[in-house]
């Protein structure tokens, strides 16, 4: 129980005036030695003011987030469990216009035991690849995704990924795999981004695996005619790409979970998936940014806006937490 300052003073006077030992009296009134001697020390230094009860509320830090913000982060995670803490932090910042770091999101999710450990896996690419992209449109990667259509059979999604930004530069949904598909998609992508109409010193290299359908004389001649070079993959390449594209693979599983009865439904789902992947996924870099920001050369503007929002959020958080602490201290003193 909590004693008032007057009750504490009476206890001190009772112990000092009693003929019994201090330990015997404290045992009778059920007060520990450390508590009594703490009261006695404060009373001798400050008098009755030293016996005023101190506020026992949990310590608040100036940059603490509110319980509502914690619940919002948990809700965002439950809505999309495959998101990494960096992606959750980015989405929260965008929706709430209040900055929060990926490490804070990780601590909150870890506290509730809903963290996805596979999302924080890292791999040094230079240990596995001799051809490492250092800018956009330097290396393009090919990837096939097999999707089953109810009553229609299998469809094949051919995707071209920019290796540096992980941005989907081109895609094509196919009913059957033909030898000309990669060539046609590369031609369409070059035309879409107008890369074939400007004089480039180094065009993008095409990173493919060792599947036999890639090794066609027509594709080889087409790449040579357009000043493109083919980079063949190996076991290390495949392992690396699966690690780097972990979030992409997780998001692809969303497409596989649905049954599609019309090709148009599948097209809409693919468009939704790619748009969400471009804007909401974050590359395993520091600081994390989306593939769209990297490919469209918006990294600096994104980081500048994020820095300004962080400064504004920290200022608001500091005012809110310090004001609440001052109010709590005032109420405690008055009581």
WODA-V831573 format. One record per backbone hydrogen bond with DSSP energy under -1.0 kcal/mol. NH is the residue of the N-H (numbers start at 1). CO is the residue of the C=O. E is the energy in kcal/mol with one decimal. If there is no record, write none. Layout:
BEGIN
nh: <NH NH>
co: <CO CO>
e: <E E>
END
This chain:
BEGIN
nh: <8 9 10 11 12 13 14 15 16 17 18 25 26 27 28 29 31 36 37 38 39 40 41 42 43 44 45 46 47 51 52 64 70 71 72 73 74 75 76 77 78 79 80 83 88 89 90 91 92 93 94 95 96 97 105 106 107 108 109 110 111 112 114 119 120 121 127 128 129 140 141 142 143 145 147 149 150 152 153 155 156 157 158 159 160 161 162 163 166 169 169 170 172 174 181 184 185 186 187 188 189 190 191 192 193 195 196 205 206 207 208 214 216 220 221 222 223 224 225 226 227 228 231 233 238 239 240 241 242 243 244 245 246 249 250 251 252 253 254 256 257 266 267 268 269 270 271 272 273 274 275 276 277 278 279 280 281 283 285 292 294 295 296 297 298 302 303 304 305 306 307 308 309 310 311 312 313 314 315 316 317 318 319 320 321 322 323 324 325 326 327 328 329 330 331 332 333 334 335>
co: <4 5 6 7 8 9 10 11 12 13 14 21 22 23 24 25 26 32 33 34 35 36 37 38 39 40 41 42 43 48 49 61 66 67 68 69 70 71 72 73 74 75 76 80 84 85 86 87 88 89 90 91 92 93 101 102 103 104 105 106 107 108 109 116 117 118 124 125 125 205 161 207 159 157 155 153 260 149 149 147 174 145 172 143 170 141 167 139 162 160 167 160 158 156 178 180 181 182 183 184 185 186 187 188 189 190 190 138 229 140 231 211 214 216 217 218 219 220 221 222 224 223 206 208 234 235 236 237 238 239 240 241 243 245 246 247 248 249 251 252 253 262 263 264 265 266 267 268 269 270 271 272 273 274 275 276 277 289 283 278 290 291 292 294 293 298 299 300 301 302 303 304 305 306 307 308 309 310 311 312 313 314 315 316 317 318 319 320 321 322 323 324 325 326 327 328 329 330 331>
e: <-2.2 -1.9 -2.0 -2.0 -2.2 -2.5 -2.4 -2.2 -2.2 -2.0 -1.2 -1.9 -2.5 -1.9 -1.6 -2.1 -2.4 -2.1 -2.6 -1.5 -2.3 -2.7 -2.1 -2.2 -2.5 -2.1 -1.5 -2.8 -1.5 -1.4 -1.2 -1.6 -1.8 -2.4 -2.1 -2.0 -2.3 -2.4 -2.3 -2.0 -2.3 -1.8 -1.3 -1.7 -2.5 -2.6 -2.2 -2.5 -2.6 -2.4 -2.0 -2.5 -3.0 -1.3 -1.8 -2.4 -2.2 -2.2 -2.7 -2.7 -1.9 -1.4 -2.5 -1.6 -1.5 -1.0 -1.1 -2.0 -2.3 -3.6 -3.2 -1.8 -1.6 -1.9 -2.6 -3.6 -1.7 -1.8 -2.0 -3.5 -3.2 -2.9 -2.9 -2.7 -3.2 -2.7 -3.0 -3.1 -2.6 -1.7 -1.0 -1.4 -1.9 -3.7 -1.2 -2.8 -2.4 -2.5 -2.3 -2.6 -2.6 -2.5 -2.0 -2.5 -2.4 -2.4 -1.0 -3.0 -2.5 -4.1 -2.0 -1.5 -1.9 -2.1 -2.6 -2.4 -2.5 -1.9 -2.4 -1.6 -1.4 -3.7 -3.2 -2.8 -2.3 -2.2 -2.7 -2.7 -1.9 -1.6 -2.9 -2.3 -1.5 -2.8 -2.3 -2.3 -2.0 -1.3 -1.1 -1.4 -1.2 -1.4 -2.4 -2.3 -2.1 -2.4 -2.5 -2.4 -2.5 -2.7 -2.4 -2.4 -2.5 -2.5 -1.9 -2.8 -1.1 -2.7 -2.9 -1.8 -1.7 -2.7 -2.3 -1.2 -3.5 -2.4 -2.6 -2.4 -2.5 -2.4 -2.3 -2.2 -2.6 -2.2 -2.2 -2.2 -2.5 -2.8 -1.9 -2.3 -2.8 -2.3 -2.3 -2.4 -2.6 -2.4 -2.1 -1.9 -2.0 -2.3 -2.3 -2.1 -2.2 -2.2 -2.3 -2.2 -2.1 -2.3 -2.0>
END
